[in-house]
C-alpha cells in the first residue's frame, strides 16, 4: 500500500505540487551566473581604468 502523504517526484524536477521557485538548483545556477558576470564586469572595469591616464594638472 503506497504512502499517500509523501509528495511524488519526477526524475528531473521538484516534488509535484511544490512551487517552481523551491527547486534549489535553478536559484543556484542563476546566482552563480550573476556572480560570474559581476566578476567579469569588475575585471573589465579594472582593465579600462588601468589604461586611463590623466594629464598633469588635470588637463
Secondary structure, DSSP 8 states (H G I E B T S, - for coil): ---TTS--B-TTSSBTTS-GGG-HHHHHHHHHHHHHHHHHHHHHHHHHHHH----GGG-
